[in-house]
Amino acid sequence: MGSNLSGPEAHKMAKASWGGKVIAESSATVVVEGHQYFPPESVNKEFLKPSNHTTVCPWKGTAHYFHVAVDGMQNDNAAWYYPQPKPAAAEIKDRIAFWNGVRVKR
């Protein structure tokens, strides 16, 4: 019964950091194509700045981006999310993922 994840993997924290700061931390990420998608409430929004950049994935939909900004440094378009994903990617709606030098460890 229940989850087939057990032991330390079941509640292992994923942590995203850049510029010496923790940007996000959660044990409830969703992994898609090797990227950890963090629940929005687990992300320190003070480090995210709006970006007008978007990209389109054929099966996930249109991704919208944030710049990651820490102590006067900015990492352009280093975080993204899908506000209206296609049905195949519904589980990552509004979840935030990172790349471009943001370290994500689990």
N, C-alpha and C positions, 0 to 999 in steps of 0.2 A: 504494500500500500504506500501511497505518497510518492515523493520524489525519488528518483534513482540516484541522485547525488547524495553522498553522505560524507562524513568526516570533514576535514578542513576545507575541501573544495566547495562544499555547500554554502559556506558563508564567507568565502575569501574576499577581502576588500580589493577593489580595483582603485588605483589612484592615478590621476593625471596631474603632472606638474610641469612648470616652465618658469624660468627666471627665479628659481629658488622658492616659489610659492606653490601650494597645493591648489589646483584649479577645481578639481572634482574628486570625490571619494564616495564609493558605494559598493555594497555587496550585492546589489540588485541590477547589475548591468546586463544588457543584451548584446551578444556578439553576432555581428553580421559582417561577412567578408573580412574577418580578422580584426575588425575594429570594435572596441568596447563602446557601446552607446549608454551613456549615463542618464539616469532619471533627472529631469530638469531641477528638481528640488535638491539634488546632491551637488549641484554646480555652484561655485561661488561667482555669482553674476557680476560682482564688482570688477572682475578681471575680464569681462566680455564687453566689447564695444561693437555697435551695429556696423554691418557691412552691406553694401548693395550687391555683392557678388552672389551669383547663383550658378549651379550646374545642373544638368539633367542626366539622370540614370534611367536607362530603359525600363528597369523593373521596379525601382524604388520611387521614382518621381523626381521632383525638383528640390534640390538641396539649397538651403539658405545658410549663409555664413556669418560668423562673428570674427573680429580680430581679437586676439588674446593680448591684453596689455597689463604689464607688471612694472611698477617702479620706473615709469617713463619709457620703457621699451615696448615695442609693439610687434607682434608676430601676425602679419596680415593673413586673414582668411584661414586661421589655424583651427577653427572649430566650426562644425556644421550640424544642421538638424533638418528634419523633414516635417514641416508643419501640416502638409496634406499628402502623405505618402500614398502610393498605389496600394491596392488591397494586399498584394503579396508581401508588403513591408509594413503592414499596419502596426506590428509590435514595436516599431521604433518611432512612432509618431511623437514629435516634440522632444525626443531624447537627443542628447548632444554627444558627438564624437569629436576626437581630436587627431591632428597629424602635424606635419611640418615642424618637427622638432619638439613638440609637446610630448614628454615621456609618459607613457601609460604602462603601468606595471600592475600585475595581479599576483 
